[in-house]
Amino acid sequence: MLPEETADFDRDYQRARKIAAETLSLDELQQTLEHWHRIARMTQADPAAHRRMLLRAEQTLRTGVLPTDSVSAEDVQALLRERLGQ
């Protein structure tokens, strides 16, 4: 996880803890931790690539325009599986 993602993790973690306390179920907490664990593994594999992805996602959300060099979701999933050794 990148330092700039810490606040997002904290928010998600606190929300999941609150849901766990209200429902007496750890499902949401486990899903949240698994989500952030995947992000941590991707970041550890290539921090610069993860940071570029965040910047591009932010730009796309801000402008509503996909980068011209975008790749398919299937290609991204294949790359992630490769980087995670799966």
PDB file of N, CA, C and O in Angstrom:
ATOM      1  N   MET A   1       0.850  -1.170   0.000  1.00  0.00           N
ATOM      2  CA  MET A   1       0.000   0.000   0.000  1.00  0.00           C
ATOM      3  C   MET A   1       0.895   1.231   0.000  1.00  0.00           C
ATOM      4  O   MET A   1       1.900   1.288   0.708  1.00  0.00           O
ATOM      5  N   LEU A   2       0.516   2.199  -0.794  1.00  0.00           N
ATOM      6  CA  LEU A   2       1.259   3.452  -0.861  1.00  0.00           C
ATOM      7  C   LEU A   2       0.841   4.366   0.293  1.00  0.00           C
ATOM      8  O   LEU A   2      -0.282   4.270   0.790  1.00  0.00           O
ATOM      9  N   PRO A   3       1.741   5.249   0.716  1.00  0.00           N
ATOM     10  CA  PRO A   3       1.399   6.159   1.817  1.00  0.00           C
ATOM     11  C   PRO A   3       0.119   6.954   1.551  1.00  0.00           C
ATOM     12  O   PRO A   3      -0.652   7.220   2.474  1.00  0.00           O
ATOM     13  N   GLU A   4      -0.106   7.332   0.298  1.00  0.00           N
ATOM     14  CA  GLU A   4      -1.301   8.131  -0.011  1.00  0.00           C
ATOM     15  C   GLU A   4      -2.595   7.309   0.061  1.00  0.00           C
ATOM     16  O   GLU A   4      -3.684   7.874  -0.036  1.00  0.00           O
ATOM     17  N   GLU A   5      -2.493   6.005   0.227  1.00  0.00           N
ATOM     18  CA  GLU A   5      -3.672   5.158   0.357  1.00  0.00           C
ATOM     19  C   GLU A   5      -4.032   4.866   1.815  1.00  0.00           C
ATOM     20  O   GLU A   5      -5.053   4.234   2.084  1.00  0.00           O
ATOM     21  N   THR A   6      -3.215   5.314   2.741  1.00  0.00           N
ATOM     22  CA  THR A   6      -3.422   5.016   4.156  1.00  0.00           C
ATOM     23  C   THR A   6      -4.780   5.487   4.654  1.00  0.00           C
ATOM     24  O   THR A   6      -5.463   4.759   5.372  1.00  0.00           O
ATOM     25  N   ALA A   7      -5.172   6.687   4.282  1.00  0.00           N
ATOM     26  CA  ALA A   7      -6.470   7.208   4.736  1.00  0.00           C
ATOM     27  C   ALA A   7      -7.615   6.362   4.187  1.00  0.00           C
ATOM     28  O   ALA A   7      -8.599   6.126   4.889  1.00  0.00           O
ATOM     29  N   ASP A   8      -7.498   5.904   2.947  1.00  0.00           N
ATOM     30  CA  ASP A   8      -8.539   5.047   2.369  1.00  0.00           C
ATOM     31  C   ASP A   8      -8.622   3.722   3.118  1.00  0.00           C
ATOM     32  O   ASP A   8      -9.713   3.238   3.418  1.00  0.00           O
ATOM     33  N   PHE A   9      -7.456   3.135   3.419  1.00  0.00           N
ATOM     34  CA  PHE A   9      -7.446   1.891   4.190  1.00  0.00           C
ATOM     35  C   PHE A   9      -8.093   2.109   5.557  1.00  0.00           C
ATOM     36  O   PHE A   9      -8.956   1.336   5.973  1.00  0.00           O
ATOM     37  N   ASP A  10      -7.674   3.162   6.246  1.00  0.00           N
ATOM     38  CA  ASP A  10      -8.225   3.435   7.581  1.00  0.00           C
ATOM     39  C   ASP A  10      -9.742   3.591   7.533  1.00  0.00           C
ATOM     40  O   ASP A  10     -10.446   3.058   8.390  1.00  0.00           O
ATOM     41  N   ARG A  11     -10.252   4.320   6.531  1.00  0.00           N
ATOM     42  CA  ARG A  11     -11.696   4.524   6.391  1.00  0.00           C
ATOM     43  C   ARG A  11     -12.397   3.185   6.167  1.00  0.00           C
ATOM     44  O   ARG A  11     -13.390   2.881   6.829  1.00  0.00           O
ATOM     45  N   ASP A  12     -11.880   2.391   5.235  1.00  0.00           N
ATOM     46  CA  ASP A  12     -12.493   1.099   4.936  1.00  0.00           C
ATOM     47  C   ASP A  12     -12.445   0.159   6.139  1.00  0.00           C
ATOM     48  O   ASP A  12     -13.412  -0.547   6.425  1.00  0.00           O
ATOM     49  N   TYR A  13     -11.316   0.157   6.836  1.00  0.00           N
ATOM     50  CA  TYR A  13     -11.146  -0.715   7.996  1.00  0.00           C
ATOM     51  C   TYR A  13     -12.115  -0.335   9.116  1.00  0.00           C
ATOM     52  O   TYR A  13     -12.743  -1.204   9.721  1.00  0.00           O
ATOM     53  N   GLN A  14     -12.233   0.954   9.387  1.00  0.00           N
ATOM     54  CA  GLN A  14     -13.143   1.413  10.444  1.00  0.00           C
ATOM     55  C   GLN A  14     -14.590   1.098  10.079  1.00  0.00           C
ATOM     56  O   GLN A  14     -15.373   0.696  10.939  1.00  0.00           O
ATOM     57  N   ARG A  15     -14.950   1.278   8.807  1.00  0.00           N
ATOM     58  CA  ARG A  15     -16.297   0.962   8.359  1.00  0.00           C
ATOM     59  C   ARG A  15     -16.582  -0.531   8.539  1.00  0.00           C
ATOM     60  O   ARG A  15     -17.648  -0.915   9.018  1.00  0.00           O
ATOM     61  N   ALA A  16     -15.622  -1.362   8.151  1.00  0.00           N
ATOM     62  CA  ALA A  16     -15.793  -2.815   8.280  1.00  0.00           C
ATOM     63  C   ALA A  16     -15.888  -3.233   9.739  1.00  0.00           C
ATOM     64  O   ALA A  16     -16.665  -4.127  10.074  1.00  0.00           O
ATOM     65  N   ARG A  17     -15.116  -2.606  10.607  1.00  0.00           N
ATOM     66  CA  ARG A  17     -15.202  -2.907  12.043  1.00  0.00           C
ATOM     67  C   ARG A  17     -16.574  -2.537  12.595  1.00  0.00           C
ATOM     68  O   ARG A  17     -17.141  -3.267  13.407  1.00  0.00           O
ATOM     69  N   LYS A  18     -17.099  -1.406  12.153  1.00  0.00           N
ATOM     70  CA  LYS A  18     -18.413  -0.968  12.612  1.00  0.00           C
ATOM     71  C   LYS A  18     -19.486  -1.961  12.169  1.00  0.00           C
ATOM     72  O   LYS A  18     -20.359  -2.333  12.953  1.00  0.00           O
ATOM     73  N   ILE A  19     -19.415  -2.385  10.916  1.00  0.00           N
ATOM     74  CA  ILE A  19     -20.376  -3.364  10.409  1.00  0.00           C
ATOM     75  C   ILE A  19     -20.253  -4.675  11.183  1.00  0.00           C
ATOM     76  O   ILE A  19     -21.262  -5.295  11.520  1.00  0.00           O
ATOM     77  N   ALA A  20     -19.023  -5.094  11.464  1.00  0.00           N
ATOM     78  CA  ALA A  20     -18.809  -6.329  12.225  1.00  0.00           C
ATOM     79  C   ALA A  20     -19.434  -6.226  13.611  1.00  0.00           C
ATOM     80  O   ALA A  20     -20.048  -7.180  14.089  1.00  0.00           O
ATOM     81  N   ALA A  21     -19.283  -5.089  14.251  1.00  0.00           N
ATOM     82  CA  ALA A  21     -19.854  -4.907  15.584  1.00  0.00           C
ATOM     83  C   ALA A  21     -21.382  -4.900  15.534  1.00  0.00           C
ATOM     84  O   ALA A  21     -22.040  -5.415  16.439  1.00  0.00           O
ATOM     85  N   GLU A  22     -21.939  -4.318  14.483  1.00  0.00           N
ATOM     86  CA  GLU A  22     -23.403  -4.240  14.368  1.00  0.00           C
ATOM     87  C   GLU A  22     -24.028  -5.571  13.984  1.00  0.00           C
ATOM     88  O   GLU A  22     -25.118  -5.901  14.449  1.00  0.00           O
ATOM     89  N   THR A  23     -23.350  -6.336  13.141  1.00  0.00           N
ATOM     90  CA  THR A  23     -23.929  -7.583  12.625  1.00  0.00           C
ATOM     91  C   THR A  23     -23.430  -8.823  13.355  1.00  0.00           C
ATOM     92  O   THR A  23     -23.964  -9.917  13.171  1.00  0.00           O
ATOM     93  N   LEU A  24     -22.402  -8.647  14.184  1.00  0.00           N
ATOM     94  CA  LEU A  24     -21.749  -9.766  14.859  1.00  0.00           C
ATOM     95  C   LEU A  24     -21.233 -10.799  13.851  1.00  0.00           C
ATOM     96  O   LEU A  24     -21.251 -12.005  14.098  1.00  0.00           O
ATOM     97  N   SER A  25     -20.780 -10.288  12.720  1.00  0.00           N
ATOM     98  CA  SER A  25     -20.219 -11.121  11.655  1.00  0.00           C
ATOM     99  C   SER A  25     -18.912 -10.489  11.203  1.00  0.00           C
ATOM    100  O   SER A  25     -18.804  -9.269  11.073  1.00  0.00           O
ATOM    101  N   LEU A  26     -17.929 -11.335  10.968  1.00  0.00           N
ATOM    102  CA  LEU A  26     -16.628 -10.835  10.517  1.00  0.00           C
ATOM    103  C   LEU A  26     -16.484 -10.841   8.995  1.00  0.00           C
ATOM    104  O   LEU A  26     -15.405 -10.551   8.479  1.00  0.00           O
ATOM    105  N   ASP A  27     -17.551 -11.166   8.272  1.00  0.00           N
ATOM    106  CA  ASP A  27     -17.476 -11.275   6.818  1.00  0.00           C
ATOM    107  C   ASP A  27     -16.985  -9.988   6.158  1.00  0.00           C
ATOM    108  O   ASP A  27     -16.060 -10.025   5.346  1.00  0.00           O
ATOM    109  N   GLU A  28     -17.586  -8.867   6.492  1.00  0.00           N
ATOM    110  CA  GLU A  28     -17.200  -7.590   5.877  1.00  0.00           C
ATOM    111  C   GLU A  28     -15.763  -7.232   6.220  1.00  0.00           C
ATOM    112  O   GLU A  28     -15.023  -6.744   5.367  1.00  0.00           O
ATOM    113  N   LEU A  29     -15.368  -7.471   7.458  1.00  0.00           N
ATOM    114  CA  LEU A  29     -14.002  -7.183   7.881  1.00  0.00           C
ATOM    115  C   LEU A  29     -13.014  -8.049   7.109  1.00  0.00           C
ATOM    116  O   LEU A  29     -11.980  -7.560   6.653  1.00  0.00           O
ATOM    117  N   GLN A  30     -13.328  -9.328   6.964  1.00  0.00           N
ATOM    118  CA  GLN A  30     -12.449 -10.225   6.222  1.00  0.00           C
ATOM    119  C   GLN A  30     -12.343  -9.799   4.758  1.00  0.00           C
ATOM    120  O   GLN A  30     -11.246  -9.788   4.201  1.00  0.00           O
ATOM    121  N   GLN A  31     -13.458  -9.450   4.131  1.00  0.00           N
ATOM    122  CA  GLN A  31     -13.432  -9.003   2.738  1.00  0.00           C
ATOM    123  C   GLN A  31     -12.601  -7.737   2.576  1.00  0.00           C
ATOM    124  O   GLN A  31     -11.853  -7.598   1.608  1.00  0.00           O
ATOM    125  N   THR A  32     -12.732  -6.822   3.519  1.00  0.00           N
ATOM    126  CA  THR A  32     -11.968  -5.577   3.467  1.00  0.00           C
ATOM    127  C   THR A  32     -10.479  -5.857   3.589  1.00  0.00           C
ATOM    128  O   THR A  32      -9.677  -5.312   2.829  1.00  0.00           O
ATOM    129  N   LEU A  33     -10.110  -6.695   4.531  1.00  0.00           N
ATOM    130  CA  LEU A  33      -8.688  -7.020   4.706  1.00  0.00           C
ATOM    131  C   LEU A  33      -8.130  -7.769   3.504  1.00  0.00           C
ATOM    132  O   LEU A  33      -6.985  -7.540   3.115  1.00  0.00           O
ATOM    133  N   GLU A  34      -8.916  -8.657   2.910  1.00  0.00           N
ATOM    134  CA  GLU A  34      -8.466  -9.360   1.707  1.00  0.00           C
ATOM    135  C   GLU A  34      -8.263  -8.384   0.552  1.00  0.00           C
ATOM    136  O   GLU A  34      -7.289  -8.497  -0.193  1.00  0.00           O
ATOM    137  N   HIS A  35      -9.174  -7.430   0.401  1.00  0.00           N
ATOM    138  CA  HIS A  35      -9.063  -6.404  -0.642  1.00  0.00           C
ATOM    139  C   HIS A  35      -7.756  -5.624  -0.488  1.00  0.00           C
ATOM    140  O   HIS A  35      -7.009  -5.450  -1.451  1.00  0.00           O
ATOM    141  N   TRP A  36      -7.492  -5.162   0.722  1.00  0.00           N
ATOM    142  CA  TRP A  36      -6.284  -4.362   0.943  1.00  0.00           C
ATOM    143  C   TRP A  36      -5.024  -5.220   0.899  1.00  0.00           C
ATOM    144  O   TRP A  36      -3.948  -4.716   0.577  1.00  0.00           O
ATOM    145  N   HIS A  37      -5.137  -6.488   1.213  1.00  0.00           N
ATOM    146  CA  HIS A  37      -3.988  -7.382   1.092  1.00  0.00           C
ATOM    147  C   HIS A  37      -3.598  -7.517  -0.381  1.00  0.00           C
ATOM    148  O   HIS A  37      -2.414  -7.499  -0.715  1.00  0.00           O
ATOM    149  N   ARG A  38      -4.600  -7.651  -1.265  1.00  0.00           N
ATOM    150  CA  ARG A  38      -4.307  -7.705  -2.707  1.00  0.00           C
ATOM    151  C   ARG A  38      -3.627  -6.422  -3.174  1.00  0.00           C
ATOM    152  O   ARG A  38      -2.671  -6.470  -3.948  1.00  0.00           O
ATOM    153  N   ILE A  39      -4.108  -5.297  -2.715  1.00  0.00           N
ATOM    154  CA  ILE A  39      -3.500  -4.015  -3.087  1.00  0.00           C
ATOM    155  C   ILE A  39      -2.064  -3.955  -2.578  1.00  0.00           C
ATOM    156  O   ILE A  39      -1.170  -3.501  -3.292  1.00  0.00           O
ATOM    157  N   ALA A  40      -1.843  -4.409  -1.356  1.00  0.00           N
ATOM    158  CA  ALA A  40      -0.484  -4.397  -0.799  1.00  0.00           C
ATOM    159  C   ALA A  40       0.452  -5.277  -1.619  1.00  0.00           C
ATOM    160  O   ALA A  40       1.600  -4.908  -1.866  1.00  0.00           O
ATOM    161  N   ARG A  41      -0.038  -6.441  -2.040  1.00  0.00           N
ATOM    162  CA  ARG A  41       0.806  -7.336  -2.848  1.00  0.00           C
ATOM    163  C   ARG A  41       1.132  -6.718  -4.207  1.00  0.00           C
ATOM    164  O   ARG A  41       2.269  -6.805  -4.671  1.00  0.00           O
ATOM    165  N   MET A  42       0.145  -6.099  -4.842  1.00  0.00           N
ATOM    166  CA  MET A  42       0.404  -5.447  -6.133  1.00  0.00           C
ATOM    167  C   MET A  42       1.398  -4.304  -5.970  1.00  0.00           C
ATOM    168  O   MET A  42       2.298  -4.123  -6.790  1.00  0.00           O
ATOM    169  N   THR A  43       1.223  -3.552  -4.917  1.00  0.00           N
ATOM    170  CA  THR A  43       2.112  -2.421  -4.675  1.00  0.00           C
ATOM    171  C   THR A  43       3.524  -2.899  -4.403  1.00  0.00           C
ATOM    172  O   THR A  43       4.487  -2.317  -4.902  1.00  0.00           O
ATOM    173  N   GLN A  44       3.652  -3.950  -3.620  1.00  0.00           N
ATOM    174  CA  GLN A  44       4.969  -4.489  -3.301  1.00  0.00           C
ATOM    175  C   GLN A  44       5.652  -5.005  -4.562  1.00  0.00           C
ATOM    176  O   GLN A  44       6.866  -4.860  -4.708  1.00  0.00           O
ATOM    177  N   ALA A  45       4.893  -5.602  -5.469  1.00  0.00           N
ATOM    178  CA  ALA A  45       5.467  -6.140  -6.704  1.00  0.00           C
ATOM    179  C   ALA A  45       6.027  -5.032  -7.580  1.00  0.00           C
ATOM    180  O   ALA A  45       7.076  -5.210  -8.200  1.00  0.00           O
ATOM    181  N   ASP A  46       5.342  -3.881  -7.643  1.00  0.00           N
ATOM    182  CA  ASP A  46       5.807  -2.778  -8.501  1.00  0.00           C
ATOM    183  C   ASP A  46       5.168  -1.472  -8.031  1.00  0.00           C
ATOM    184  O   ASP A  46       4.138  -1.064  -8.568  1.00  0.00           O
ATOM    185  N   PRO A  47       5.761  -0.814  -7.038  1.00  0.00           N
ATOM    186  CA  PRO A  47       5.170   0.409  -6.491  1.00  0.00           C
ATOM    187  C   PRO A  47       4.967   1.505  -7.540  1.00  0.00           C
ATOM    188  O   PRO A  47       3.963   2.215  -7.508  1.00  0.00           O
ATOM    189  N   ALA A  48       5.902   1.642  -8.452  1.00  0.00           N
ATOM    190  CA  ALA A  48       5.782   2.694  -9.471  1.00  0.00           C
ATOM    191  C   ALA A  48       4.594   2.423 -10.391  1.00  0.00           C
ATOM    192  O   ALA A  48       3.863   3.347 -10.747  1.00  0.00           O
ATOM    193  N   ALA A  49       4.401   1.176 -10.772  1.00  0.00           N
ATOM    194  CA  ALA A  49       3.269   0.822 -11.638  1.00  0.00           C
ATOM    195  C   ALA A  49       1.950   1.057 -10.911  1.00  0.00           C
ATOM    196  O   ALA A  49       0.984   1.531 -11.510  1.00  0.00           O
ATOM    197  N   HIS A  50       1.909   0.730  -9.635  1.00  0.00           N
ATOM    198  CA  HIS A  50       0.682   0.945  -8.853  1.00  0.00           C
ATOM    199  C   HIS A  50       0.373   2.441  -8.768  1.00  0.00           C
ATOM    200  O   HIS A  50      -0.777   2.853  -8.919  1.00  0.00           O
ATOM    201  N   ARG A  51       1.385   3.229  -8.530  1.00  0.00           N
ATOM    202  CA  ARG A  51       1.189   4.685  -8.452  1.00  0.00           C
ATOM    203  C   ARG A  51       0.703   5.238  -9.798  1.00  0.00           C
ATOM    204  O   ARG A  51      -0.180   6.095  -9.836  1.00  0.00           O
ATOM    205  N   ARG A  52       1.283   4.744 -10.907  1.00  0.00           N
ATOM    206  CA  ARG A  52       0.833   5.190 -12.236  1.00  0.00           C
ATOM    207  C   ARG A  52      -0.631   4.824 -12.458  1.00  0.00           C
ATOM    208  O   ARG A  52      -1.403   5.614 -13.001  1.00  0.00           O
ATOM    209  N   MET A  53      -1.003   3.622 -12.035  1.00  0.00           N
ATOM    210  CA  MET A  53      -2.390   3.191 -12.183  1.00  0.00           C
ATOM    211  C   MET A  53      -3.326   4.112 -11.408  1.00  0.00           C
ATOM    212  O   MET A  53      -4.377   4.497 -11.921  1.00  0.00           O
ATOM    213  N   LEU A  54      -2.961   4.465 -10.193  1.00  0.00           N
ATOM    214  CA  LEU A  54      -3.794   5.366  -9.399  1.00  0.00           C
ATOM    215  C   LEU A  54      -3.930   6.731 -10.062  1.00  0.00           C
ATOM    216  O   LEU A  54      -5.019   7.304 -10.093  1.00  0.00           O
ATOM    217  N   LEU A  55      -2.832   7.249 -10.590  1.00  0.00           N
ATOM    218  CA  LEU A  55      -2.874   8.548 -11.253  1.00  0.00           C
ATOM    219  C   LEU A  55      -3.744   8.510 -12.503  1.00  0.00           C
ATOM    220  O   LEU A  55      -4.506   9.441 -12.764  1.00  0.00           O
ATOM    221  N   ARG A  56      -3.629   7.425 -13.279  1.00  0.00           N
ATOM    222  CA  ARG A  56      -4.441   7.305 -14.486  1.00  0.00           C
ATOM    223  C   ARG A  56      -5.918   7.152 -14.133  1.00  0.00           C
ATOM    224  O   ARG A  56      -6.779   7.727 -14.798  1.00  0.00           O
ATOM    225  N   ALA A  57      -6.210   6.380 -13.091  1.00  0.00           N
ATOM    226  CA  ALA A  57      -7.601   6.212 -12.669  1.00  0.00           C
ATOM    227  C   ALA A  57      -8.182   7.545 -12.217  1.00  0.00           C
ATOM    228  O   ALA A  57      -9.319   7.881 -12.550  1.00  0.00           O
ATOM    229  N   GLU A  58      -7.404   8.294 -11.466  1.00  0.00           N
ATOM    230  CA  GLU A  58      -7.861   9.615 -11.012  1.00  0.00           C
ATOM    231  C   GLU A  58      -8.134  10.527 -12.199  1.00  0.00           C
ATOM    232  O   GLU A  58      -9.149  11.223 -12.233  1.00  0.00           O
ATOM    233  N   GLN A  59      -7.229  10.525 -13.169  1.00  0.00           N
ATOM    234  CA  GLN A  59      -7.399  11.359 -14.358  1.00  0.00           C
ATOM    235  C   GLN A  59      -8.647  10.936 -15.140  1.00  0.00           C
ATOM    236  O   GLN A  59      -9.408  11.786 -15.603  1.00  0.00           O
ATOM    237  N   THR A  60      -8.853   9.637 -15.285  1.00  0.00           N
ATOM    238  CA  THR A  60     -10.015   9.139 -16.008  1.00  0.00           C
ATOM    239  C   THR A  60     -11.307   9.530 -15.300  1.00  0.00           C
ATOM    240  O   THR A  60     -12.267   9.947 -15.948  1.00  0.00           O
ATOM    241  N   LEU A  61     -11.338   9.398 -13.980  1.00  0.00           N
ATOM    242  CA  LEU A  61     -12.523   9.791 -13.226  1.00  0.00           C
ATOM    243  C   LEU A  61     -12.778  11.292 -13.331  1.00  0.00           C
ATOM    244  O   LEU A  61     -13.925  11.730 -13.414  1.00  0.00           O
ATOM    245  N   ARG A  62     -11.711  12.067 -13.327  1.00  0.00           N
ATOM    246  CA  ARG A  62     -11.834  13.523 -13.384  1.00  0.00           C
ATOM    247  C   ARG A  62     -12.314  13.991 -14.753  1.00  0.00           C
ATOM    248  O   ARG A  62     -13.175  14.866 -14.847  1.00  0.00           O
ATOM    249  N   THR A  63     -11.758  13.407 -15.814  1.00  0.00           N
ATOM    250  CA  THR A  63     -12.060  13.874 -17.167  1.00  0.00           C
ATOM    251  C   THR A  63     -13.146  13.070 -17.858  1.00  0.00           C
ATOM    252  O   THR A  63     -13.796  13.573 -18.775  1.00  0.00           O
ATOM    253  N   GLY A  64     -13.356  11.818 -17.431  1.00  0.00           N
ATOM    254  CA  GLY A  64     -14.312  10.956 -18.093  1.00  0.00           C
ATOM    255  C   GLY A  64     -13.794  10.384 -19.404  1.00  0.00           C
ATOM    256  O   GLY A  64     -14.547   9.778 -20.166  1.00  0.00           O
ATOM    257  N   VAL A  65     -12.498  10.579 -19.665  1.00  0.00           N
ATOM    258  CA  VAL A  65     -11.904  10.115 -20.916  1.00  0.00           C
ATOM    259  C   VAL A  65     -10.873   9.037 -20.615  1.00  0.00           C
ATOM    260  O   VAL A  65      -9.972   9.230 -19.799  1.00  0.00           O
ATOM    261  N   LEU A  66     -11.022   7.889 -21.294  1.00  0.00           N
ATOM    262  CA  LEU A  66     -10.046   6.819 -21.133  1.00  0.00           C
ATOM    263  C   LEU A  66      -8.766   7.164 -21.874  1.00  0.00           C
ATOM    264  O   LEU A  66      -8.820   7.753 -22.954  1.00  0.00           O
ATOM    265  N   PRO A  67      -7.609   6.808 -21.311  1.00  0.00           N
ATOM    266  CA  PRO A  67      -6.349   7.035 -22.030  1.00  0.00           C
ATOM    267  C   PRO A  67      -6.354   6.276 -23.356  1.00  0.00           C
ATOM    268  O   PRO A  67      -6.926   5.191 -23.451  1.00  0.00           O
ATOM    269  N   THR A  68      -5.725   6.839 -24.363  1.00  0.00           N
ATOM    270  CA  THR A  68      -5.725   6.215 -25.692  1.00  0.00           C
ATOM    271  C   THR A  68      -4.938   4.918 -25.717  1.00  0.00           C
ATOM    272  O   THR A  68      -5.142   4.091 -26.606  1.00  0.00           O
ATOM    273  N   ASP A  69      -4.038   4.723 -24.752  1.00  0.00           N
ATOM    274  CA  ASP A  69      -3.254   3.485 -24.719  1.00  0.00           C
ATOM    275  C   ASP A  69      -3.816   2.484 -23.713  1.00  0.00           C
ATOM    276  O   ASP A  69      -3.078   1.655 -23.181  1.00  0.00           O
ATOM    277  N   SER A  70      -5.125   2.560 -23.452  1.00  0.00           N
ATOM    278  CA  SER A  70      -5.770   1.646 -22.508  1.00  0.00           C
ATOM    279  C   SER A  70      -5.700   0.216 -23.028  1.00  0.00           C
ATOM    280  O   SER A  70      -5.649  -0.023 -24.235  1.00  0.00           O
ATOM    281  N   VAL A  71      -5.697  -0.725 -22.094  1.00  0.00           N
ATOM    282  CA  VAL A  71      -5.711  -2.141 -22.440  1.00  0.00           C
ATOM    283  C   VAL A  71      -7.008  -2.756 -21.928  1.00  0.00           C
ATOM    284  O   VAL A  71      -7.703  -2.162 -21.104  1.00  0.00           O
ATOM    285  N   SER A  72      -7.326  -3.936 -22.415  1.00  0.00           N
ATOM    286  CA  SER A  72      -8.567  -4.592 -22.015  1.00  0.00           C
ATOM    287  C   SER A  72      -8.477  -5.086 -20.572  1.00  0.00           C
ATOM    288  O   SER A  72      -7.390  -5.252 -20.019  1.00  0.00           O
ATOM    289  N   ALA A  73      -9.640  -5.314 -19.984  1.00  0.00           N
ATOM    290  CA  ALA A  73      -9.694  -5.844 -18.620  1.00  0.00           C
ATOM    291  C   ALA A  73      -9.038  -7.219 -18.553  1.00  0.00           C
ATOM    292  O   ALA A  73      -8.391  -7.554 -17.561  1.00  0.00           O
ATOM    293  N   GLU A  74      -9.204  -8.014 -19.607  1.00  0.00           N
ATOM    294  CA  GLU A  74      -8.589  -9.343 -19.644  1.00  0.00           C
ATOM    295  C   GLU A  74      -7.072  -9.250 -19.608  1.00  0.00           C
ATOM    296  O   GLU A  74      -6.411 -10.038 -18.931  1.00  0.00           O
ATOM    297  N   ASP A  75      -6.516  -8.278 -20.343  1.00  0.00           N
ATOM    298  CA  ASP A  75      -5.062  -8.090 -20.346  1.00  0.00           C
ATOM    299  C   ASP A  75      -4.560  -7.669 -18.967  1.00  0.00           C
ATOM    300  O   ASP A  75      -3.510  -8.122 -18.512  1.00  0.00           O
ATOM    301  N   VAL A  76      -5.310  -6.809 -18.319  1.00  0.00           N
ATOM    302  CA  VAL A  76      -4.924  -6.352 -16.980  1.00  0.00           C
ATOM    303  C   VAL A  76      -4.966  -7.519 -16.004  1.00  0.00           C
ATOM    304  O   VAL A  76      -4.048  -7.693 -15.203  1.00  0.00           O
ATOM    305  N   GLN A  77      -6.022  -8.316 -16.066  1.00  0.00           N
ATOM    306  CA  GLN A  77      -6.133  -9.460 -15.167  1.00  0.00           C
ATOM    307  C   GLN A  77      -4.997 -10.449 -15.396  1.00  0.00           C
ATOM    308  O   GLN A  77      -4.454 -11.001 -14.440  1.00  0.00           O
ATOM    309  N   ALA A  78      -4.637 -10.675 -16.653  1.00  0.00           N
ATOM    310  CA  ALA A  78      -3.535 -11.594 -16.959  1.00  0.00           C
ATOM    311  C   ALA A  78      -2.230 -11.055 -16.394  1.00  0.00           C
ATOM    312  O   ALA A  78      -1.438 -11.809 -15.830  1.00  0.00           O
ATOM    313  N   LEU A  79      -2.004  -9.755 -16.541  1.00  0.00           N
ATOM    314  CA  LEU A  79      -0.785  -9.145 -16.005  1.00  0.00           C
ATOM    315  C   LEU A  79      -0.745  -9.241 -14.485  1.00  0.00           C
ATOM    316  O   LEU A  79       0.301  -9.538 -13.907  1.00  0.00           O
ATOM    317  N   LEU A  80      -1.872  -8.991 -13.839  1.00  0.00           N
ATOM    318  CA  LEU A  80      -1.915  -9.089 -12.381  1.00  0.00           C
ATOM    319  C   LEU A  80      -1.642 -10.517 -11.924  1.00  0.00           C
ATOM    320  O   LEU A  80      -0.889 -10.729 -10.973  1.00  0.00           O
ATOM    321  N   ARG A  81      -2.249 -11.503 -12.595  1.00  0.00           N
ATOM    322  CA  ARG A  81      -1.989 -12.899 -12.234  1.00  0.00           C
ATOM    323  C   ARG A  81      -0.507 -13.226 -12.401  1.00  0.00           C
ATOM    324  O   ARG A  81       0.083 -13.915 -11.568  1.00  0.00           O
ATOM    325  N   GLU A  82       0.087 -12.725 -13.483  1.00  0.00           N
ATOM    326  CA  GLU A  82       1.508 -12.973 -13.718  1.00  0.00           C
ATOM    327  C   GLU A  82       2.357 -12.353 -12.620  1.00  0.00           C
ATOM    328  O   GLU A  82       3.260 -13.001 -12.090  1.00  0.00           O
ATOM    329  N   ARG A  83       2.072 -11.101 -12.274  1.00  0.00           N
ATOM    330  CA  ARG A  83       2.859 -10.418 -11.254  1.00  0.00           C
ATOM    331  C   ARG A  83       2.674 -11.022  -9.867  1.00  0.00           C
ATOM    332  O   ARG A  83       3.587 -10.998  -9.041  1.00  0.00           O
ATOM    333  N   LEU A  84       1.492 -11.560  -9.623  1.00  0.00           N
ATOM    334  CA  LEU A  84       1.239 -12.170  -8.316  1.00  0.00           C
ATOM    335  C   LEU A  84       1.636 -13.639  -8.286  1.00  0.00           C
ATOM    336  O   LEU A  84       1.484 -14.308  -7.264  1.00  0.00           O
ATOM    337  N   GLY A  85       2.144 -14.137  -9.406  1.00  0.00           N
ATOM    338  CA  GLY A  85       2.617 -15.515  -9.470  1.00  0.00           C
ATOM    339  C   GLY A  85       1.508 -16.534  -9.459  1.00  0.00           C
ATOM    340  O   GLY A  85       1.674 -17.631  -8.927  1.00  0.00           O
ATOM    341  N   GLN A  86       0.373 -16.183 -10.044  1.00  0.00           N
ATOM    342  CA  GLN A  86      -0.778 -17.093 -10.050  1.00  0.00           C
ATOM    343  C   GLN A  86      -1.031 -17.624 -11.436  1.00  0.00           C
ATOM    344  O   GLN A  86      -1.960 -18.405 -11.638  1.00  0.00           O
TER     345      GLN A  86
END
